[in-house]
Amino acid sequence: MTSVRLASIGDSFTEGVGDELPDGSVRGWADLAAQGWAQALGEPIEYANFAIRGKLVWPIVREQLEPALALHPTHLSFNGGGNDMLRPRADIAHIADAFTHVLRRCDEEGVRVILLSGANPSAQLPLGRLVQRRGDLLSAAVTGRVADRPDVIQALNWPDRELSTPGYWSADRLHMNTRGHHRVAARVLRALGLTVPEGWDSLPEISAAERLAGAAYYRAHVGPWVRRRLTGTSSGDGRTPKFPAWVTVTPASA
C-alpha cells in the first residue's frame, strides 16, 4: 500500500466543475493536487474523490464522510458551505459545526485533515455583497474552530484577492476555470510543504470573449439556478462520485 492515501469530500469546488476536459468530464484542484503530490514524492499515491456538485454542507458530511473514512485514508480534504451561503437563511454556526464534526471523526480515525475554504466569487455575482458578507463570516467561524490545531493543514482560498478576479473563473462566474483550479491545487501542495509543478502559476488567462455578459449571462446561468431553487432540485441530483474507490496516481514521468 502506498504511503499517501488522499480522500476528498465536498461539492462542485472539489468535484472540479469549471475545469472541464475534452471528453466532458471534470478534473479540478483535487485531481491536480493528487497528481502534484505523486510528482513531488516521486512515487504513486492513492486517491479517492466523493465530491458531488450542488451539495449542502451537512449532506456532504452525512453522505460522503463515512464512506471516505472507510477507505482508511492518511489524509482527508474537506470543503463545503458554498451552496449554503446562497440560500436565503444561511446559518453560519450550523455550517461551521460540520467542520467541527469532520475534524472530530478524523481525529478518531487517525486521519489528517486538509482544510480548504472556497475561492471568493462575490465581486462578479448578483447579490455579491451578501455573498461577501456571509463568506467572511464563514471563513472566520471555520478558522476559529481550528485556531488551536496546528496539525490541520490549511489551504485557505477565500482571502486570496488575486483568485477572486475574473481571470480565474468560468463563464458562470460561480466556478473556477482551469487556471483557478491550478492555483488552488498549488496552494494545497505548498501547505503540504511540496514543490509545485512548473507552469501552474502562469497559465494564460481566458479570453474576455468567452465570458457572457448582461442578459445572456442571466439566461444561461442565473435562470437555471433560480429554477432549481424553485423546484427543489440540485445540479448534483442523480450523480455519483467520480472516484469512490482508490485510484492510483503515478508521477507524470513514470
C-alpha positions as CSV (number, residue, x, y, z in Angstrom):
1,M,0.0,0.0,0.0
2,T,1.3,3.5,-0.8
3,S,2.4,5.9,1.9
4,V,-0.2,8.6,1.0
5,R,-3.9,7.9,0.6
6,L,-5.9,11.1,0.0
7,A,-9.7,11.1,0.1
8,S,-11.6,14.3,-0.8
9,I,-15.2,15.2,0.1
10,G,-17.2,18.3,-0.9
11,D,-19.3,19.9,-3.5
12,S,-18.6,21.3,-7.1
13,F,-15.5,23.0,-5.9
14,T,-13.9,19.7,-5.0
15,E,-15.5,17.7,-7.8
16,G,-13.8,20.1,-10.2
17,V,-16.7,21.8,-12.0
18,G,-15.3,24.6,-14.3
19,D,-12.2,22.6,-15.2
20,E,-13.7,20.5,-18.0
21,L,-11.6,18.1,-20.0
22,P,-12.2,17.5,-23.8
23,D,-14.3,14.4,-23.1
24,G,-16.7,16.4,-20.9
25,S,-15.5,15.1,-17.6
26,V,-14.3,17.4,-14.9
27,R,-10.8,17.5,-13.3
28,G,-10.3,20.2,-10.7
29,W,-7.9,21.1,-7.9
30,A,-8.2,17.8,-6.0
31,D,-7.2,15.7,-9.0
32,L,-4.4,18.1,-9.8
33,A,-3.2,18.1,-6.2
34,A,-3.1,14.3,-6.2
35,Q,-1.1,14.4,-9.4
36,G,1.3,17.0,-8.0
37,W,1.7,15.1,-4.7
38,A,2.7,12.0,-6.5
39,Q,5.1,14.0,-8.7
40,A,6.7,15.7,-5.7
41,L,7.2,12.4,-3.9
42,G,8.3,10.6,-7.0
43,E,6.1,7.7,-6.1
44,P,2.4,6.7,-6.6
45,I,-0.3,7.8,-4.1
46,E,-3.9,6.5,-3.7
47,Y,-6.7,9.0,-4.4
48,A,-10.5,9.0,-4.0
49,N,-13.0,11.8,-4.6
50,F,-16.5,11.6,-3.3
51,A,-17.5,15.2,-4.0
52,I,-20.8,16.0,-5.8
53,R,-21.8,19.3,-7.2
54,G,-24.7,21.2,-5.6
55,K,-24.4,19.6,-2.2
56,L,-25.0,21.5,1.0
57,V,-22.5,21.1,3.8
58,W,-24.4,18.7,6.1
59,P,-25.4,16.3,3.2
60,I,-21.7,16.2,2.3
61,V,-20.9,15.1,5.8
62,R,-23.8,12.6,6.1
63,E,-23.3,11.0,2.6
64,Q,-19.5,11.3,2.0
65,L,-17.5,11.3,5.2
66,E,-18.0,7.8,6.4
67,P,-17.5,6.1,3.0
68,A,-14.3,8.1,2.7
69,L,-13.1,7.1,6.2
70,A,-14.0,3.5,5.5
71,L,-11.1,3.5,2.9
72,H,-8.7,4.3,5.7
73,P,-7.0,7.3,4.2
74,T,-4.0,9.0,5.6
75,H,-5.4,12.4,4.6
76,L,-8.9,13.8,4.0
77,S,-9.6,17.1,2.3
78,F,-12.8,18.9,3.2
79,N,-14.6,22.0,2.0
80,G,-18.3,22.9,2.0
81,G,-20.7,25.7,2.7
82,G,-20.6,27.5,-0.6
83,N,-24.0,26.3,-1.7
84,D,-25.4,27.0,1.8
85,M,-24.3,30.6,1.6
86,L,-26.5,31.1,-1.5
87,R,-29.6,30.0,0.4
88,P,-31.9,32.7,1.9
89,R,-31.5,31.5,5.5
90,A,-27.8,30.5,5.8
91,D,-26.9,29.6,9.4
92,I,-23.2,30.2,9.7
93,A,-22.7,28.5,13.0
94,H,-24.5,25.4,11.8
95,I,-22.3,25.3,8.7
96,A,-19.2,25.6,10.8
97,D,-20.4,22.8,13.1
98,A,-19.9,20.5,10.1
99,F,-16.2,21.3,10.0
100,T,-16.0,20.5,13.7
101,H,-17.7,17.2,13.1
102,V,-15.4,16.2,10.3
103,L,-12.4,17.1,12.4
104,R,-13.6,15.0,15.3
105,R,-14.3,12.0,13.2
106,C,-10.8,12.3,11.5
107,D,-9.2,12.6,14.9
108,E,-11.0,9.4,16.0
109,E,-9.8,7.6,12.9
110,G,-6.2,8.9,12.9
111,V,-6.7,10.8,9.6
112,R,-5.0,14.2,9.0
113,V,-7.3,16.9,7.7
114,I,-6.6,19.2,4.8
115,L,-9.0,22.1,5.3
116,L,-9.9,24.4,2.4
117,S,-12.0,27.4,2.1
118,G,-13.6,28.1,-1.3
119,A,-12.5,31.0,-3.5
120,N,-14.4,34.3,-3.4
121,P,-16.7,34.9,-6.4
122,S,-18.6,37.7,-4.9
123,A,-17.2,40.6,-7.0
124,Q,-18.8,39.2,-10.1
125,L,-22.1,37.8,-8.8
126,P,-25.6,39.2,-8.4
127,L,-26.1,39.8,-4.7
128,G,-22.3,39.9,-4.4
129,R,-22.3,41.9,-1.2
130,L,-24.4,39.3,0.6
131,V,-22.1,36.5,-0.6
132,Q,-19.1,38.5,0.5
133,R,-20.5,39.2,4.0
134,R,-21.5,35.5,4.5
135,G,-18.2,34.3,3.2
136,D,-16.3,36.5,5.5
137,L,-18.4,35.3,8.5
138,L,-18.0,31.6,7.5
139,S,-14.3,31.9,6.9
140,A,-13.8,33.5,10.4
141,A,-16.1,30.8,12.0
142,V,-14.2,27.9,10.5
143,T,-10.7,29.2,11.1
144,G,-11.8,29.9,14.7
145,R,-12.6,26.2,15.1
146,V,-9.1,25.1,14.2
147,A,-7.1,28.0,15.7
148,D,-5.5,25.7,18.2
149,R,-4.9,22.9,15.8
150,P,-1.5,23.3,14.1
151,D,-1.8,19.7,12.8
152,V,-4.7,20.7,10.5
153,I,-3.3,21.5,7.1
154,Q,-4.9,24.8,5.9
155,A,-5.2,25.8,2.3
156,L,-7.4,28.9,2.6
157,N,-8.6,30.5,-0.7
158,W,-11.3,32.9,0.5
159,P,-8.7,35.6,1.4
160,D,-6.9,35.3,-1.9
161,R,-7.7,38.6,-3.7
162,E,-6.0,37.6,-6.9
163,L,-8.1,34.4,-7.1
164,S,-11.3,36.5,-6.9
165,T,-10.5,38.4,-10.1
166,P,-12.4,37.4,-13.3
167,G,-9.4,35.7,-15.0
168,Y,-9.7,32.6,-12.7
169,W,-13.5,32.0,-13.2
170,S,-15.5,30.1,-15.7
171,A,-18.4,31.6,-17.7
172,D,-21.0,31.0,-14.9
173,R,-18.9,33.2,-12.5
174,L,-19.5,30.8,-9.7
175,H,-17.0,28.0,-10.5
176,M,-13.3,28.5,-11.1
177,N,-11.8,27.7,-14.5
178,T,-8.7,25.6,-15.2
179,R,-6.5,28.5,-14.2
180,G,-8.3,28.9,-10.9
181,H,-8.2,25.2,-10.1
182,H,-4.5,25.1,-10.7
183,R,-3.9,28.0,-8.3
184,V,-5.9,26.2,-5.6
185,A,-4.0,22.9,-6.2
186,A,-0.7,24.8,-6.0
187,R,-1.8,26.3,-2.6
188,V,-2.6,22.8,-1.3
189,L,0.8,21.5,-2.3
190,R,2.6,24.4,-0.7
191,A,0.6,23.8,2.5
192,L,1.9,20.3,2.5
193,G,5.4,21.6,2.0
194,L,5.7,20.1,-1.5
195,T,7.1,21.5,-4.8
196,V,4.5,22.9,-7.2
197,P,4.9,21.6,-10.8
198,E,6.4,24.2,-13.2
199,G,3.9,26.4,-15.0
200,W,0.9,26.0,-12.6
201,D,1.2,29.6,-11.5
202,S,1.5,31.1,-15.0
203,L,-1.4,29.6,-17.1
204,P,-2.8,32.0,-19.7
205,E,-6.0,34.0,-18.9
206,I,-9.1,33.0,-20.8
207,S,-10.3,35.4,-23.5
208,A,-12.8,38.0,-22.4
209,A,-14.9,37.0,-25.4
210,E,-15.6,33.7,-23.6
211,R,-17.4,35.4,-20.8
212,L,-21.1,36.1,-21.1
213,A,-22.5,39.5,-20.0
214,G,-25.8,41.1,-19.5
215,A,-29.0,39.2,-20.4
216,A,-27.0,36.4,-22.0
217,Y,-25.4,35.6,-18.7
218,Y,-28.7,35.6,-16.8
219,R,-30.4,33.4,-19.4
220,A,-27.5,30.9,-19.4
221,H,-26.7,30.7,-15.7
222,V,-28.9,32.7,-13.3
223,G,-32.2,31.5,-14.7
224,P,-31.4,27.7,-14.5
225,W,-30.1,28.3,-10.9
226,V,-33.3,30.0,-9.9
227,R,-35.4,27.3,-11.5
228,R,-33.6,24.6,-9.5
229,R,-34.2,26.5,-6.3
230,L,-38.0,26.9,-7.1
231,T,-38.3,23.2,-7.9
232,G,-36.2,21.9,-5.1
233,T,-33.7,20.2,-7.4
234,S,-30.0,20.2,-7.5
235,S,-27.3,20.1,-10.2
236,G,-26.0,17.0,-8.4
237,D,-29.2,15.0,-8.5
238,G,-28.6,11.6,-9.9
239,R,-24.8,12.0,-9.9
240,T,-22.4,9.6,-8.2
241,P,-18.8,10.2,-7.0
242,K,-16.2,10.1,-9.7
243,F,-13.7,8.1,-7.7
244,P,-15.5,6.3,-4.8
245,A,-12.7,3.8,-4.5
246,W,-8.9,4.2,-4.6
247,V,-7.3,5.0,-7.9
248,T,-3.5,5.0,-8.1
249,V,-2.0,8.3,-9.2
250,T,1.6,7.9,-10.5
251,P,4.2,10.6,-11.1
252,A,3.8,12.1,-14.6
253,S,7.3,10.9,-15.6
254,A,6.6,7.4,-14.6
